[in-house]
Amino acid sequence: MAFEVSHRGAQVIAWSHVMWVIALVFVILRLVVRAKVVHVVGREDVCIFFALLASIATCVFMHLQVSKGGLGTHMADISDDHLIEFSKYVYLSILFYNTSLCLTKFALIFLCIRVFGPSTWRFACYAVLTFVSVYTFWAIANSIVPCYPIERYWDKSVAGWCFPNAVLWFVNASLNIFTDLLVVVLPIPGIIRLQLPRKQKIGVSLVFALGFFVCIISIVRLYALQIGSYTKDPTYDNFAIAIWSVVEVNAAIVGACLPTLKPLITRVWPRLLSSGLSGPRSRPSYFPGTGPVTIGSQRGPNHFAADSESATEILADEGVVLSNMDRKITNIHTGRMDDEGSDRAGSRTQWRESSDEEERAGYVLSADRKP
């Protein structure tokens, strides 16, 4: 039986389809830029692709909550069988909602790990990655088993127990907001160290900091959760939870895609995110047909300078992550190099293969400064 869609139900359906289409557009743009412009498709892109699939599944089940379960309709007007259908779709929506959000967080963290390459800030990235991994395990586990046996979630005649909705929803929502803040703040200190003019630092930081908008959505969603956790008419009152959930999960994907769209953004606002540097610095000369190089650092006394230079290169006009290069390269400037390859500034360079970069078949140039 398909319900006559109420005004509240129509809002849920409209927001669901509009938001996943917007997210789809941004993911397509991201993948095109990464594959065709930057020529690097990494694990962060795989995460965002599967986050999109989980988001679409969330929106589909939100639609089914309306059309098959009666979301937006008073519970008194819905039969027991359809209430069971409604609860089943709620169960699936929550599972895919949490899956999508967690994959989006992983995509942003993996991007930060790639951008800040071998650097001191990478330890912070791994610390956040560990915390988010623990949160993900918790969120997915209690989404799969909110009750024991699981069937009790949608059929209260089954003997067993369930986590209280109010406790479970607010614990998960609080952890979600906290991890969102961690992920959004994570790249900003590293960006501040970049060798960029202030205006461009602000521009790059704002692109990453747009994730705060998702945090605001998550906070606003708490009010809808408060109503839904105590309501006696969940099919009627929980429509706001559904709307804010689809907005949040898709806005998170859009926010995660924006930092990777730098080649497109610079076409619209070329001065905002251009790669001009705040001081004189020689740019690398590349072997014909090769892309830029990621410059990392050994743990020498000047490793902070090398780290900031690495991230500056990665956030250069070519995109957030630069393409690989051939081992054959001429006149790479980590200091001032003369024609014979001697180091006038007393720096020495060496190539080493980086296991962290194997996935993009690149090589890291390590720079040691002589005392």
N, C-alpha and C positions, 0 to 999 in steps of 0.2 A: 504494500500500500504506500502510495506517495502522498504526502501531506500537501494541503494547500499552503503555499509558502506565505508566511506572515510578513509584516513589514520588518520585524526584527530579523527574521530568517533571511529575507532578501538582502539586508545589509551585510550579513555574514557571507553570503554567496558572492556578492559584488566585491567586497574587500578581498576575499580569498583569491578570486581570479585576477583582479587587477594587480595585486601584489606579487603573485608568482610570475606573472607576465613581465613585470618590471624587473624582477630578479633575474629572469631568464635572459632578458636583453643585456643586462650588465655582465652576466657570466659569459655570454657569447662574445661580447666585446673584449672581455678579459682574455679569453682563450685565443681569439684572433690576434690580439696584440702579442700575447706570449708566444704563439706558434709562428706567426708571420713576420712580426717586427723584431721581437727580442730573440726569437729562435731558442727559447728555453721554456720547457713545460716541466715543472717540478712537482714535488709532493704536495705543496700548498695548493696547486691548481687541481690536483686529483681530489683533495679534501673539499674544495669549494664546489666541484662538480657533484660529488655525492651529497654535499649539504643541500644543493639545489634540488636533487632528486628527493631527498627527505622532506624538504620544504613543500614540494609539489604534492607529495603524499599527504602531508599535514593538511594542505588546502583541500585536497580531494575528500579527505575524511571529515573535514569541517562542513563541506557541501553535503555529504551524506548524513551528517548529524541533522541537517535541516530537512533534506528531502525524504529521508527514510526514518529518522529518529524523532522528528518533530521539534528540533531546536527553534526557539522563538515562539512556541505554542505553549499554553498553560498545561501543566502536567495532568490536571484533571480531565483534559480532553484527549489524553493519549492512553491507549490500551497498555496492559502490562507487557505484552509481547513487543510492542514498539518501544517501550521504555528500556527493555533489554537490548534491543537494537541500538538505541541511542547510547547506552552505556558502553557497548562494544566499540562504537565509533569514537567515543571519547577516549577510551583506553588506547586505541591505535593512534589517535591524534596526538596524545601526550607523548607516546613513545617516539614518533617521528619528529615531533617538535623538539624534544630534548636532543635527539640524534643530530638534527640539523644545526642547532645552536652550538653543540660541542664541536662538530666538524668545522664550523666557521671559525671558532676560536683557534683550533689547531692550524687552520690555513693561515691565520694572521701570525701565529707564533712561528711557524715554519718560514714565513716570509721574512720575519725579523731575523731569524737565524741565518738566512741566506744573505740578507742585506748587510748585516753587521759582521758577516764572515768570521774569520779567526780574530777575535777581539776579546777584550776583557768584558764587554757588555754581553757577550754570548753566554756567560755563566748565569746572568740574570734571566736570559731567555730560557735556558734549560730549567732553572728553578721554577719559573712560571709554567713551563710545559709539564713539569712533574705534578704541580698542584692541580692544574687543569685536568691532567690524566686521572688523578684520584677523584676529582669532582665528576668527571665523565663516567667513571665506573659506578659511582654512587647513583648518579642521575639515571643512567640506563638501567641499572639493576632494579631500582625501585619503580621504574616505569614498566618493566617486564613483570615484576612480582609486587604489585601494590597490595595484593591480598593473597592469602593462602587458604585453600587453593585459589588459583588465579580466577577461576570461574565465578568466585564469589563477588568479584568486582562488578559484574553485570547481572548476576543472579543472586539476590540476597536470600533466597531460599536454601542456598547451599551452605552447609555448616562450615565455619572457619572464622578467620579474623582478617581485618584490614587495617592499614595505617589510617589514622584520622586524616581526612582531607585537609583540614585547616593546618595541621602540623606539617604534613608532607608538602603541601603547596607552598607554604611560606618558607620552609627550610630550603627547598629547591630554588625558589625565586630569590631568596637572599644570597645564596651561594652563586646563583647565576649572575646577579648584579655585581657581586664582589669580583668574580672572575672576569666579567666584562671590563670592569675598571682596571684590573691588572693588565689585561691584554691591550687596552687602549693607551694606557700610560707607558707601557713597556718601551716602545720605540722612541719616545720623545726625548729622554736624556741622551740617547745616542745621536739623535738628529742635531741636538744643540751643539755637539762636538764637531759637527761637519764643517769643513772649510767652505762655507757658503756665506754670502752677504745676509744680513739680518732679515731683509724682506723675503728672501728665498727660503731661509730657515723657517720663517713663520708660515709661508705658503705650504711647504712640505709638511710641517707639523699639523697644520689645519686639515690637510687631506687625511692624515692618520687620525686626528682627533675628532673627525666626524663620527667616530664610533661612540662618542659621548651621547649623540642623539639616540642611539639604540639603548644606552643606559637609562635615558629619560623615559623612553617608551616602556622599559621594564619596570621602572618605578611607578609610572602611571597605571600599569597593568596590576599592580598590587591592590589598588582600590577595587578593581573588578574581582580579583581573587577573594578579597574580604567579603564582598557581597555573595559570591558564589559558594564560599565555604560554610555559610550559615543559612542559606536560603532554604525554604521549604518548597520552592517551585523551581528546581534547577533548569528544567527545559526552557523556562521563560526568562529567568534572570541571568543565565550563564552566556547569553549571546555576546555580552561585552568582553568576556574572557576570550571567546573565539575570535573576535575582531582584533583585539590587541595582540593576541598570540600570532595571527597570520601577519600582522603588520611588523611585529618584532622580528620574527624569524626571517622574513624577506628583507627587511631593512638591514639586518645584520649582514646578509649576503652582499647587498649593495655596498655597504660600508667597507667590507673586506675586499671588494673588487676595485674600489676607487684608487688606492695607492698604486695598483698595477696599470692604471690607465694613463700614466704620466705622458706617454707619447701623444695621446689624444688631447689631454688637458693643455699641454704646452702649445698646441695649435690654436686653442681658443684664448688662453691667457699666457702668451709666450714669456712674459716677464715674471710671472708669478712663481713658476717652478723651473726657470732656466738654470743652467748649471754653472753660471758665472761664479768665480771664487772671490773670496774677500781679500786675498793677497796674491802676490805674484807666485805662480807655481807652474812649472813646466808640465805640459801634457804629454802622455805617452805617444810615441810614434809607433804605428802598427805595421806589421808585415802586410803587404798587399793581400787583400781578400780576407783578412782576419778581423775579428771584433775586438772590443776593448778587453783589458785584463783586470781581474780583481786583485787588488794589492792588499795583502795581509801583512801580518807582522810576527816576528819572533818576539819572545819576551825580553826585548832589549830595553834600554833606558828611554828610547823614544817611541815605545810601542803605541802610546796614545795618539801621537801624530800619524803613525802609519795606519792605525785603526780608523781614524776620522777620514783619512785620505781614501781608504778602501770603501767606506760607506758613501763618500762623496762621489766616487767613480760609479758605484752601483746605482746611485740616484741621479746620475747624469742624464743628459737629454735622450740617450738611447733607451731609457726605461729604468724601472726599478732594479731589475737584474740584467746584467749585460750578457751578451753572447760570448761563447767560448772563443778561444783563439788557438792558432797553431803553435806548436812548440817553437817553430822558427819565428823569431821576432827580432827586430833591429832597433837599437838605440832606445831602450826602455829607461825612462827617467825616474829613478827614485831619488837621485841627487842630480848634480850636473855631470854629464858624461862627456868625455872628449871623443874624438873620432876613432881612436884606437880602443875605446871601451874602458879606459881607466876612469876612476872615480875621483873627480876634482874636489868633491865635498867630503871625501873620506868615508863614503858609504860603500858597501859591497852588497851584491845581489846574488841570489842563487835560486834555482828552480827546485821545487819539490812537488811531487804529486800529492794532492789532498784527497783523502778518502771521503771527506765531506762533500767534495765537489764532483765526485765521480759520476753522480747522476746527471750532471750537465756536461760531462766530459771536458771539464775545464781544468786549468792549472792555476795554482796560487803562487804569486810572486812574493817571496819572503824577503824582507829588507832588514838587515842588521846594521846598526850604526856603530862604527868603530869608536872606542873611547877617545 
